[in-house]
Amino acid sequence: LLSIPAIKQKAANSNNQALRNAAENGHLEIMQELLMIPAVKSNIAAKRNDAFVMAVQNGHLVIMRELLTFSDVKAQVATSNNLALRLAIENGHLE
């Protein structure tokens, strides 16, 4: 789908909703494809780092590690009073 120009142009709409959904559901390949789009990559930490937070909440360690390779994500790891850490603990994700 991302090869279709109209879809690619809108991939970063709604504060990177597509990226956040891919991270939440553990879809590494989709996330990596989305991150090849400059508008998606430049707003990787949208909505208080939600892509990272959702990956952590759902125990998607590979997604979390991939997102942590981006400085914007690292810079906001502790947003919302350490929400990602709290969710990891609440959900028993010790990695």
FENHU-V256684 format. One record per helix or strand. SS is the DSSP state (H for helix, E for strand). FROM is the first residue (numbers start at 1). LEN is the number of residues. Records with the same first field share a line. If there is no record, write none. Layout:
SS: FROM-LEN ; FROM-LEN
This chain:
H: 5-5 ; 13-13 ; 28-7 ; 38-4 ; 46-12 ; 61-7 ; 71-5 ; 79-12
